[in-house]
């Protein structure tokens, strides 16, 4: 299945990157978001990104953007990729609506980084055609796609998502439907422990990130990475891990919760562990 037309739900940082990558591969993309102005903001971000990539041999910006259609509501497609906020109830609402609208043979995928695929599949009439397609930020640059199989995800569905990832120039890696999958089962406790080190005065933020970058050969320190991901998203994922694994060691550090309560969500809000004003 080539997925000539893809519905992307969510025009935030991840949704925009997914839409850009799909359109760059020659596919028609229908981009939907309920937040006023979000799709237009996404298109402008895509234009800037595509212009940078074009200088390095990337797809033509004008032709690529012409394949992205902003739609005011969900529209039929061969594949839906949901990329809204990491909120279970909101995602369930999208999957219910998509299940009733998209053709029976269409696949419903989620870019979720932590919500169980089985939970999303349970509100549809096609659990065998539901899977996780977890991209990484920034989507046009990062090579990995974590493909998550729910308990009822069919081989055909998983194979189709793996094939699509490869066609997009990505490297797919399969994971089973467990709390945090693979990426965030490992990454989020690492980030949370870095926040604890800051909270307990072990070192300042810059020192923690420098030690991680130079000592572990990471391109970005854990606190800077948390700012890039979004501190509210980090809290949400840690809570999923805590509930799903029943272990208090996965509880978000109080400092992480404090920053979110203050509206300091990271790069998207202008400040987090660092100031981006």
C-alpha positions in Angstrom: 0.0 0.0 0.0 1.6 3.3 -1.1 -0.7 5.7 0.9 -1.0 8.3 -1.9 -3.2 10.5 0.3 -2.5 10.9 4.1 -4.5 12.8 6.7 -2.3 14.3 9.3 -4.2 15.4 12.4 -2.3 18.0 14.4 -0.3 20.9 13.0 2.1 21.4 15.8 5.8 20.9 15.6 5.5 17.1 15.1 2.5 17.2 12.8 4.1 19.9 10.6 7.3 17.9 10.3 5.3 14.7 9.4 3.3 16.6 6.8 6.4 18.1 5.3 8.1 14.7 5.1 5.1 13.0 3.5 4.6 15.8 1.0 8.3 15.8 0.2 7.9 12.1 -0.8 5.3 13.0 -3.4 2.2 12.2 -1.4 -0.9 14.4 -1.0 -1.3 15.5 2.6 -4.5 16.7 4.2 -3.5 18.7 7.3 -6.1 19.4 10.0 -5.9 21.1 13.4 -8.7 22.6 15.5 -6.5 25.4 16.9 -7.1 28.6 14.9 -4.1 29.6 12.9 -2.1 26.5 13.7 -2.1 25.1 10.1 -1.0 28.4 8.7 1.8 28.7 11.2 2.8 25.1 10.3 2.9 25.9 6.6 5.2 28.9 7.3 7.5 26.7 9.4 7.5 24.1 6.6 8.4 26.7 4.0 11.4 27.8 6.1 12.5 24.2 6.7 12.1 23.2 3.0 14.1 26.2 1.9 17.0 25.2 4.1 16.8 21.6 3.0 16.6 22.6 -0.7 20.1 24.1 -0.5 21.3 20.6 0.5 19.5 18.8 -2.3 16.1 18.5 -0.6 12.7 18.6 -2.4 11.5 21.7 -4.1 9.7 23.9 -1.5 7.0 25.2 -3.9 6.1 21.8 -5.3 6.2 20.2 -1.8 3.9 22.8 -0.2 1.5 22.5 -3.1 0.8 19.0 -2.0 -0.3 20.1 1.5 -4.0 20.9 1.7 -5.3 22.5 4.9 -8.7 21.0 5.7 -11.2 22.4 8.3 -12.4 18.9 9.4 -11.3 15.3 9.0 -11.3 14.1 5.4 -11.0 10.6 3.9 -7.6 9.2 3.2 -5.8 5.9 2.9 -3.9 6.6 6.1 -4.4 8.9 9.1 -1.4 9.9 11.3 -2.6 11.5 14.5 -0.1 14.0 16.0 -2.0 16.1 18.5 -1.1 16.7 22.2 -0.1 13.8 24.4 -3.6 13.6 26.0 -5.4 10.3 26.0 -9.0 11.6 25.9 -8.2 14.0 23.0 -6.6 11.2 21.0 -9.5 8.9 21.7 -11.8 11.5 20.3 -9.8 11.7 17.1 -9.7 7.9 16.6 -13.4 7.6 17.1 -14.1 10.3 14.5 -11.5 8.9 12.1 -12.9 5.4 12.4 -16.4 6.6 11.4 -15.1 8.7 8.5 -12.1 7.0 6.8 -12.7 4.0 4.5 -12.7 0.6 6.2 -9.4 -0.4 4.6 -7.6 2.8 5.8 -5.0 2.5 8.5 -5.2 4.7 11.6 -1.8 5.5 13.1 -0.7 7.6 16.1 2.5 9.5 16.6 2.0 9.1 20.3 5.1 8.7 22.4 3.4 6.9 25.3 -0.4 6.4 25.0 -1.1 2.6 24.6 -1.9 1.7 21.0 -4.4 -0.9 22.4 -6.3 1.9 24.1 -6.6 3.9 20.9 -7.5 0.8 18.9 -10.3 -0.2 21.4 -12.5 2.7 20.3 -12.4 1.7 16.7 -14.0 -1.0 14.6 -10.7 -1.9 13.1 -8.2 -2.7 15.8 -6.2 -4.8 13.4 -5.6 -1.6 11.3 -4.3 0.6 14.2 -0.6 1.1 14.9 1.9 3.5 16.4 4.1 5.5 14.0 6.3 7.5 16.4 8.5 10.0 14.6 11.3 12.0 16.3 11.9 15.7 16.4 12.8 17.3 14.1 11.0 15.0 11.8 12.6 16.0 8.4 16.0 15.3 9.9 15.7 12.5 12.4 16.0 9.0 10.8 14.2 6.9 13.3 10.5 5.8 13.2 9.4 3.7 16.1 6.6 1.4 14.8 4.4 0.1 17.6 2.3 -3.0 17.3 -0.8 -3.2 19.4 -2.1 -6.6 20.6 -4.4 -6.8 17.6 -2.3 -5.0 15.0 -2.1 -7.2 12.0 1.1 -8.2 10.2 -0.2 -6.5 7.1 -0.7 -3.2 9.0 2.7 -3.3 10.6 4.4 -4.2 7.3 2.7 -1.3 5.6 3.8 1.2 8.2 7.4 -0.2 8.1 7.4 0.1 4.3 6.1 3.6 4.4 8.8 4.6 6.9 11.5 3.2 4.5 9.9 5.0 1.6 10.2 8.3 3.6 13.9 7.6 4.0 13.5 6.6 7.6 14.8 3.6 9.6 11.8 1.8 11.2 12.3 -0.1 14.4 9.5 -2.4 15.8 8.3 -2.2 19.4 5.5 -3.9 21.3 2.7 -2.0 23.0 4.2 -1.5 26.5 4.4 1.6 28.6 6.7 4.1 27.0 7.5 1.6 24.2 11.3 1.5 23.8 12.3 5.1 23.3 10.6 6.7 26.2 10.9 3.8 28.5 14.7 4.5 28.3 14.8 8.3 27.6 12.3 9.7 30.0 13.7 8.2 33.2 17.1 9.5 32.0 15.7 13.0 31.6 13.8 12.8 34.9 17.0 11.8 36.7 18.8 14.8 35.2 16.0 17.0 36.6 16.4 15.4 40.0 20.2 16.2 39.8 19.3 19.8 39.2 16.6 19.9 41.8 18.9 18.5 44.5 21.7 20.9 43.6 24.1 18.3 42.3 25.1 20.7 39.5 23.7 23.6 37.4 21.8 22.9 34.2 24.7 23.8 31.9 27.1 21.5 33.8 24.6 18.6 33.7 24.1 18.9 30.0 27.8 19.4 29.3 28.6 16.2 31.2 26.0 14.3 29.2 27.1 15.7 25.9 30.8 15.2 26.3 30.8 12.2 28.7 28.1 10.2 26.9 28.7 11.6 23.4 25.1 12.8 23.2 24.4 15.6 20.7 22.1 17.4 23.2 22.0 17.4 27.0 19.0 15.9 28.8 17.7 19.2 30.1 18.0 20.9 26.7 16.3 17.9 25.2 13.5 18.1 27.6 13.0 21.8 26.6 12.9 20.7 23.0 10.4 17.9 23.6 8.2 20.1 25.9 8.2 19.8 29.7 4.5 19.2 29.8 4.9 16.3 27.4 7.7 15.0 29.6 5.4 15.1 32.6 2.6 13.3 30.7 4.9 10.5 29.5 6.4 10.0 33.0 2.8 9.7 34.4 2.0 7.1 31.8 5.1 5.1 32.8 4.3 5.5 36.5 0.7 4.3 36.0 1.5 1.6 33.5 4.5 0.1 35.3 3.1 0.7 38.8 6.5 2.0 40.1 7.0 5.3 42.0 10.5 5.6 40.6 8.9 6.8 37.4 7.1 9.7 39.1 7.9 13.1 37.6 10.4 15.2 39.6 8.7 18.0 41.5 10.8 20.6 39.7 9.5 19.3 36.4 5.9 19.8 37.6 6.7 23.2 39.0 8.1 24.5 35.8 5.0 23.3 33.9 2.7 24.9 36.5 4.6 28.2 35.9 4.0 27.9 32.1 7.6 27.2 31.4 7.2 24.4 28.9 10.5 24.7 27.1 11.3 26.0 23.7 7.6 26.3 22.6 6.8 28.7 25.5 10.1 30.6 25.4 11.6 29.2 28.6 12.1 26.0 30.5 15.4 24.9 31.9 16.9 27.6 29.6 15.6 30.9 28.3 14.7 31.1 24.6 13.3 34.6 24.4 
